[in-house]
Amino acid sequence: MTTHSAPTPPDIVFTHVSFSYDSEPVLEDVNLTVDHGEFIGIIGPNGGGKTTLLRLVLGLISPETGMIRVFGRPPKEVAHRIGYVPQHLQFDASFPATVFDIVSMGQVGRRLKCGRKEKKQAAMEALAAVNLLPYSRRPFAGLSGGQRQRALIARALAFYPRMLLFDEPTANVDSSSGEKLYRILAELNKRMTILVVSHDIGFVNRHITSVVCVNHTVVIHPTSDLAGQNILDLYGQDISLVRHDHRCSSEGHQCSNS
């Protein structure tokens, strides 16, 4: 007898989601589906709702209308399975924290069913994944901007998340460090879903599965369509893009390389 397992639900589903701050609409009637293993670029102007979209996925805020499911459940129930790398980290440079200390902080509040030895191993594996293992005992404050950002990625990896969310990961690093970061993300994408918010249109490269354009509403575009009137509507000015050929369904976020 052949048995058939139930289909795996998408990692993220937004259904007619709207959200406002102090009665000011930020996101309106958002419908979005992200399947497991996708690498999503989220672009749009300041104040368009990009960070709000991430906060809704993380369960930090709740929609006014509509429904959100992450891994098939309400976001707050699965937030411990999502790694998040913020745009800025506020820290006291005089505080004697090592790189390993910072990475281990990513395990605080997570539901890790393992002992101290296993937690240390997880942190060391996270450092190795971002090529920072030799720096584990160095002061975090002594790292370069790109190295700090990689340490924050390791912190988000230290509890074996199923998904990673990034808010402007290359905002405070040079172009060379930015390229290193995206190569690391591409490697991590082989085992988990990744969403990256960015103002830098140049990040749209061969690693990105699809691009989600956010300006109060959400539109999913193949990158080859992001030109002319679409860019003008989104940013109010023309922006050059790297062209890639993706086919995207108008009914949802289902893309394949051509």
C-alpha positions in Angstrom: 0.0 0.0 0.0 1.3 3.4 -0.9 1.0 6.2 1.6 1.0 9.9 0.6 2.3 12.5 3.1 0.5 15.8 3.4 1.9 18.6 1.3 4.3 20.9 3.1 2.6 24.3 3.6 4.4 27.5 2.3 6.7 29.1 4.8 4.8 32.4 4.7 1.2 33.2 3.7 -0.3 36.7 3.9 -4.0 36.8 3.1 -5.6 40.3 2.7 -3.4 41.7 5.4 -3.5 45.4 6.4 -1.7 47.3 9.1 -1.6 50.9 10.3 0.5 53.0 12.8 -1.7 55.5 14.6 -4.4 55.2 12.0 -1.9 55.9 9.2 -2.0 53.0 6.7 1.3 51.3 6.2 0.4 48.0 4.4 -2.9 47.6 2.6 -4.6 44.3 1.4 -1.3 42.4 1.2 -1.4 38.9 -0.4 1.9 37.0 -0.4 3.0 33.4 -0.5 6.7 32.3 0.1 7.5 28.7 -0.4 10.3 26.9 1.5 13.8 27.4 0.1 13.1 30.7 -1.7 15.5 33.7 -1.5 13.4 36.8 -1.6 14.5 40.4 -2.1 12.2 43.0 -0.7 12.6 46.5 -2.1 10.8 49.8 -1.9 11.0 53.4 -0.8 11.5 54.6 2.8 8.2 54.4 4.7 6.7 51.9 2.2 6.3 49.1 4.8 9.3 46.9 4.2 10.4 46.6 7.8 6.7 46.4 8.9 6.4 43.3 6.7 9.3 41.6 8.5 7.8 42.6 11.9 4.5 40.9 11.0 6.3 37.7 9.9 8.2 37.7 13.3 4.9 38.2 15.2 6.2 41.4 16.8 3.0 43.1 15.6 -0.3 41.8 14.5 -2.4 42.7 11.4 -5.5 44.9 11.8 -7.2 42.8 9.2 -6.4 39.6 7.3 -4.5 36.5 8.3 -0.8 35.5 8.5 0.6 32.0 8.7 4.3 31.1 9.1 5.1 27.4 8.8 1.3 26.9 8.8 0.8 28.6 12.2 0.3 32.1 13.7 3.6 33.9 13.7 3.9 34.3 17.5 3.8 30.5 17.9 6.8 29.9 15.6 8.9 33.1 16.1 11.5 31.0 18.0 12.3 29.2 14.7 13.1 32.4 12.8 16.5 34.1 12.8 16.5 37.9 12.4 19.4 40.3 11.6 18.5 43.9 12.3 19.9 46.9 10.4 21.7 48.3 13.4 23.0 46.8 16.6 23.2 49.2 19.6 26.1 48.2 21.8 28.7 49.7 24.2 32.1 49.4 22.5 33.7 49.4 26.0 31.8 46.3 27.0 34.2 43.3 27.0 32.1 40.9 24.8 33.8 38.5 22.5 32.5 37.5 19.1 31.5 34.1 20.6 29.6 35.9 23.4 27.6 37.9 20.8 26.8 34.8 18.8 25.7 32.8 21.9 23.2 35.6 22.8 21.2 34.4 19.8 20.3 31.3 21.8 18.7 33.3 24.6 14.9 32.7 24.8 15.0 30.0 22.2 13.5 26.6 22.8 16.7 24.6 22.5 16.4 21.1 23.9 20.1 20.5 24.4 22.8 20.9 27.0 25.6 23.5 27.3 28.0 21.5 25.2 25.5 21.2 22.3 24.7 24.9 22.5 28.4 25.8 22.3 28.8 23.5 19.3 25.8 25.2 17.6 27.4 28.6 18.1 30.8 27.4 16.8 29.0 25.9 13.7 27.3 29.3 13.1 30.7 31.1 13.3 32.1 28.6 10.8 29.2 29.2 8.4 30.1 32.9 8.2 33.9 32.3 8.1 34.5 33.8 11.5 35.6 30.8 13.5 39.2 32.1 14.0 37.7 35.3 15.5 35.6 33.7 18.1 37.6 35.0 21.1 38.3 38.4 19.7 36.5 41.5 21.1 33.3 42.1 19.0 34.1 45.9 19.2 37.3 45.3 17.3 35.7 43.8 14.2 35.3 45.7 10.9 31.8 46.6 9.8 31.5 43.6 7.5 32.8 41.3 10.2 30.3 42.6 12.7 27.5 42.0 10.2 28.7 38.4 9.7 28.8 37.9 13.5 25.2 39.0 13.6 24.3 36.5 10.9 26.0 33.9 13.1 24.0 35.0 16.1 20.8 34.4 14.0 22.1 31.0 13.1 23.1 29.8 16.6 19.8 28.0 17.2 19.3 26.2 13.9 16.5 28.5 12.5 14.2 27.4 9.6 14.2 30.9 8.1 16.3 34.0 8.1 15.1 37.6 7.8 17.5 40.5 7.1 16.9 44.3 7.3 19.4 46.1 5.1 22.3 43.7 5.7 24.7 45.8 3.5 23.7 49.2 4.7 26.9 49.8 6.8 29.5 47.8 4.9 31.6 48.5 1.7 30.9 46.8 -1.6 33.5 44.1 -1.1 32.0 43.1 2.2 28.6 43.2 0.8 29.5 40.7 -1.9 30.9 38.4 0.8 27.7 38.7 2.7 25.5 37.7 -0.3 27.7 34.8 -1.1 27.2 33.6 2.5 23.5 34.1 2.2 23.4 32.1 -1.1 25.1 29.2 0.7 22.7 29.4 3.6 19.8 29.5 1.2 20.5 25.9 0.3 19.0 24.9 3.6 16.6 27.6 4.6 14.3 30.3 3.3 15.8 33.8 3.3 14.1 37.3 3.1 16.3 40.3 2.6 15.0 43.9 2.8 17.2 46.4 0.9 17.4 49.9 -0.6 20.2 48.6 -2.8 18.7 47.6 -6.1 22.1 46.2 -7.0 21.6 43.2 -4.7 19.2 41.8 -7.3 21.6 39.1 -8.6 21.5 35.5 -9.7 20.9 34.3 -6.1 17.5 36.0 -5.7 14.5 33.8 -6.4 12.1 36.7 -6.8 11.6 40.4 -5.9 8.8 41.7 -3.7 8.1 45.4 -4.2 6.6 47.1 -1.2 5.0 50.6 -1.2 2.0 50.2 1.1 0.8 47.5 -1.2 2.8 44.4 -2.3 3.6 43.5 -5.9 5.7 40.5 -7.0 7.8 41.1 -10.1 10.2 39.2 -12.2 13.3 41.3 -12.2 13.2 41.7 -16.0 10.0 43.7 -15.5 11.5 46.1 -13.0 12.1 49.0 -15.3 10.5 52.0 -16.8 7.0 52.7 -15.4 7.2 50.0 -12.7 10.3 51.6 -11.1 8.9 55.1 -11.5 5.7 54.0 -9.7 7.7 52.4 -6.9 10.5 54.9 -6.3 9.5 58.0 -8.2 12.6 57.8 -10.3 14.4 55.5 -12.7 16.8 53.0 -11.2 19.1 50.7 -13.1 18.7 46.9 -12.4 20.5 43.8 -13.3 18.2 41.8 -15.6 17.4 38.2 -14.9 14.7 36.1 -16.5 12.2 34.7 -14.0 8.6 33.7 -14.6 6.3 34.6 -11.8 2.7 33.6 -11.4 0.2 36.5 -11.0 -1.7 34.4 -8.6 1.1 34.0 -6.1 4.8 33.8 -5.3 5.7 30.8 -7.5 8.7 31.3 -9.6 11.1 29.2 -11.6 14.3 30.0 -13.5 13.9 30.0 -17.2 
